[in-house]
């Protein structure tokens, strides 16, 4: 198992703005996952705890999310994509952390134990509708729905925790986030070069064919990356 001196847990790599861009979620949404919220509907006080591992705010725009925090946000985005309002499943997430362990959303155990834990938590709390958009019975087991499973398949694990993430929005190009390469920022996996460095040459006017040849990439991969950055 990873130790929590592992740089994936301790070194902030991404600002909230950067991480939101890589995730494809609104910055305001990610900020509530990172910092929580306090709201006052109809005279009541509603507190939402932080859901993502992050360093305390220092200066605006500075990195706050370590790689594991980004991985947690990636999984939360899977839940969001399944159509589940996160405020409805915060208690279930507490159960997940209790049963699976710290950093549960970035843990390999999420794939094996997480669906069952969320199902049991939903039954215990009498909350079926929202959580059951995430988990379903299949072949005698409780498993994640196809939407969530598709996100989890894009995470590779190292010593029990997220070690590599394939970014799903780059259709046609294998773009990954790897904490050991390019400070965790998106890279073309095969070429090992940062996406922004490649796109910078294209934006400066270099032909796609020349750039692709220089980096050992296909033109279709560059077009896919350009589509995401547009």
C-alpha positions in Angstrom: 0.0 0.0 0.0 1.1 3.6 -0.5 2.4 5.5 2.4 1.0 9.0 3.0 4.4 10.5 2.5 3.8 9.6 -1.2 4.0 12.8 -3.3 0.6 11.9 -4.9 -0.9 12.8 -1.5 1.3 15.7 -0.4 2.4 17.8 -3.4 -0.1 20.3 -4.8 -0.1 20.1 -8.6 -3.2 21.9 -9.8 -5.0 25.1 -9.1 -8.8 24.9 -8.9 -9.1 26.6 -12.3 -6.7 24.1 -13.9 -8.3 21.1 -12.4 -11.8 22.2 -13.4 -10.6 22.7 -17.0 -9.0 19.2 -17.0 -12.2 17.7 -15.5 -14.5 19.6 -17.7 -16.6 20.8 -14.8 -17.5 24.4 -13.8 -14.9 26.0 -11.5 -17.6 26.9 -9.0 -18.6 23.2 -8.8 -15.1 22.1 -8.1 -14.6 24.8 -5.5 -17.5 23.5 -3.5 -16.0 20.0 -3.7 -12.7 21.4 -2.4 -13.8 23.9 0.2 -17.4 22.8 1.0 -20.1 25.3 1.5 -22.5 27.0 3.9 -25.9 27.9 2.6 -29.0 29.4 4.3 -32.1 28.1 2.5 -35.4 29.3 4.1 -33.6 30.4 7.2 -31.8 27.1 7.8 -28.1 26.6 7.8 -26.9 23.8 5.5 -23.2 22.9 5.7 -21.5 20.8 3.0 -18.1 19.4 4.0 -15.2 19.3 1.6 -15.0 16.2 -0.5 -11.7 16.5 -2.2 -8.2 16.4 -0.7 -6.6 19.9 -1.1 -4.1 22.2 0.5 -5.3 25.3 2.2 -5.8 28.4 0.2 -2.6 30.5 0.0 -2.5 32.9 -2.9 -5.2 33.0 -5.6 -4.3 30.7 -8.6 -1.7 28.7 -6.7 -1.8 24.9 -6.9 -4.0 23.3 -4.2 -4.9 19.8 -5.4 -2.5 16.9 -5.2 -2.8 14.1 -7.7 -5.0 12.1 -5.3 -7.3 15.1 -4.9 -7.7 15.3 -8.6 -8.5 11.6 -8.8 -11.2 12.1 -6.1 -12.7 14.9 -8.1 -12.5 12.7 -11.2 -14.7 10.1 -9.5 -17.1 12.7 -8.2 -17.5 13.9 -11.8 -18.5 10.3 -12.6 -21.2 10.5 -10.0 -22.2 13.9 -11.3 -22.4 12.5 -14.9 -24.7 9.7 -13.6 -27.1 12.5 -12.7 -26.8 12.4 -8.9 -26.8 15.7 -7.0 -23.8 15.3 -4.7 -25.6 16.9 -1.8 -27.9 13.9 -1.8 -25.2 11.4 -1.3 -22.8 13.1 1.0 -23.8 10.9 3.9 -23.2 7.9 1.7 -19.7 9.1 0.9 -19.1 9.3 4.6 -20.0 5.7 4.8 -17.7 4.9 1.9 -14.7 6.5 3.7 -15.5 4.7 6.9 -15.7 1.3 5.1 -13.1 1.6 2.4 -10.6 3.9 4.2 -9.1 7.3 3.7 -9.0 8.7 0.2 -11.7 6.2 -0.6 -12.6 7.9 -3.9 -9.1 7.5 -5.2 -8.7 4.0 -3.8 -8.5 0.8 -5.8 -10.9 -0.6 -3.3 -13.6 1.7 -4.6 -13.9 -0.6 -7.7 -14.2 -3.8 -5.6 -16.1 -2.7 -2.5 -17.5 0.7 -3.2 -20.8 -0.2 -4.9 -21.8 -2.6 -2.1 -21.0 0.0 0.6 -23.0 2.7 -1.2 -26.0 0.3 -1.7 -25.9 -0.7 2.0 -25.7 3.0 3.1 -28.6 3.9 0.9 -30.8 1.2 2.4 -29.8 2.1 6.0 -30.7 5.8 5.4 -33.8 5.0 3.4 -32.3 6.9 0.5 -32.7 4.8 -2.6 -33.3 7.0 -5.6 -30.1 9.1 -5.9 -27.6 6.4 -4.9 -29.3 3.8 -7.1 -28.4 5.9 -10.1 -24.8 4.9 -9.2 -25.2 1.3 -8.2 -27.3 -1.6 -9.5 -27.7 -5.3 -8.9 -26.2 -7.4 -11.6 -25.5 -11.1 -11.7 -26.1 -11.5 -8.0 -23.7 -8.6 -7.1 -24.1 -4.9 -6.4 -22.0 -3.0 -9.0 -21.6 0.5 -10.3 -23.7 1.6 -13.2 -22.1 1.7 -16.7 -21.6 5.5 -16.4 -19.5 5.2 -13.2 -17.7 2.1 -14.4 -16.6 3.8 -17.6 -14.9 6.5 -15.5 -13.3 4.0 -13.1 -11.8 2.0 -16.1 -9.8 5.1 -17.0 -7.9 5.1 -13.7 -4.9 2.9 -13.3 -3.8 2.2 -9.7 -0.4 2.0 -8.1 0.1 0.6 -4.5 -3.7 0.8 -4.0 -4.3 4.4 -5.1 -4.8 6.3 -8.4 -1.5 6.4 -10.3 -2.6 7.3 -13.8 -5.7 8.8 -15.3 -6.8 8.6 -18.9 -8.7 11.8 -19.8 -11.9 10.8 -21.5 -12.6 14.1 -23.2 -9.6 13.5 -25.6 -11.4 11.1 -27.9 -9.0 9.9 -30.5 -5.9 10.6 -28.5 -4.5 8.8 -25.4 -3.9 11.7 -23.1 -3.1 10.9 -19.5 -2.3 12.6 -16.2 0.7 11.0 -14.5 2.1 12.5 -11.3 5.6 11.4 -12.3 5.6 13.1 -15.6 5.2 16.8 -16.5 4.2 17.6 -12.9 1.0 15.7 -13.4 -0.3 17.8 -16.3 -1.9 16.2 -19.4 0.5 14.5 -21.7 0.3 12.4 -24.8 1.0 9.0 -23.2 2.9 7.4 -26.1 5.1 10.5 -26.8 5.5 11.5 -23.2 5.2 15.2 -24.0 2.9 17.7 -22.4 -0.2 18.5 -24.5 0.1 22.3 -24.1 3.7 22.2 -25.3 2.6 20.5 -28.5 -0.4 22.7 -29.1 1.7 25.8 -28.5 3.7 25.0 -31.6 0.5 24.6 -33.7 -1.0 27.8 -32.3 2.3 29.5 -33.4 1.6 28.5 -37.0 3.5 25.2 -37.4 1.6 22.8 -39.7 -0.1 19.8 -38.0 1.9 17.3 -40.1 5.2 18.8 -39.1 4.3 18.8 -35.4 3.0 15.3 -35.6 6.1 14.0 -37.2 8.4 15.8 -34.7 6.7 14.2 -31.7 5.8 10.9 -33.2 2.1 11.5 -33.0 -0.7 11.1 -35.5 -2.4 14.2 -37.0 -5.7 12.8 -35.7 -4.4 12.9 -32.2 -3.5 16.6 -32.6 -6.9 17.4 -33.9 -8.5 15.7 -30.9 -6.4 17.7 -28.5 -7.1 20.9 -30.4 -10.9 20.2 -30.2 -10.6 19.9 -26.4 -8.6 23.1 -26.0 -10.8 25.2 -28.3 
